[in-house]
């Protein structure tokens, strides 16, 4: 799944990358393998327990223990003016519509035009109302939304949404 998340992203040329909900850092390692030394990188994790695990795993990676709703302020504090790529590990379909919109509004405040937002969805959740609602919402916010092939080895199987602002 981590490979599928970063596939096709131009991380080597990104000036700034933000990771939402890195948890234990499963996607972080793949991101760090591909960014250049000059890329600004910021991870945002709201869970104190997961933030502690992340800090042990990646002590040199800037981590804001905060809500993604505050990404604008967090980027400003980190000296990031505009974000090229956002990689999200958040459970979007589990959020109510109002929170999805709040977080996507915050995302759009920092993601540069032409920037990429990448997230995933579990296959079993796609036909459910929350999964359908989130997919529709992505279409409202982004000029292009593509779905990857199903990542069958992931448990549960999932797919990646690649969205262009």
Protein Blocks (a to p, Z undefined) as FASTA:
>chain_A
ZZmmmgopafklpfbdcdehklnommmmmmmmmmcfklccddddfblklmmmmmmmmmmb
ccddddfklmmmmmmmnopabdfbdcdfbdfklpcfklmmmmmmmmmmmmcghiacdddd
dfklmmpmklmmmmmmmmmmpmbdcdddddfkbccddddddddZZ
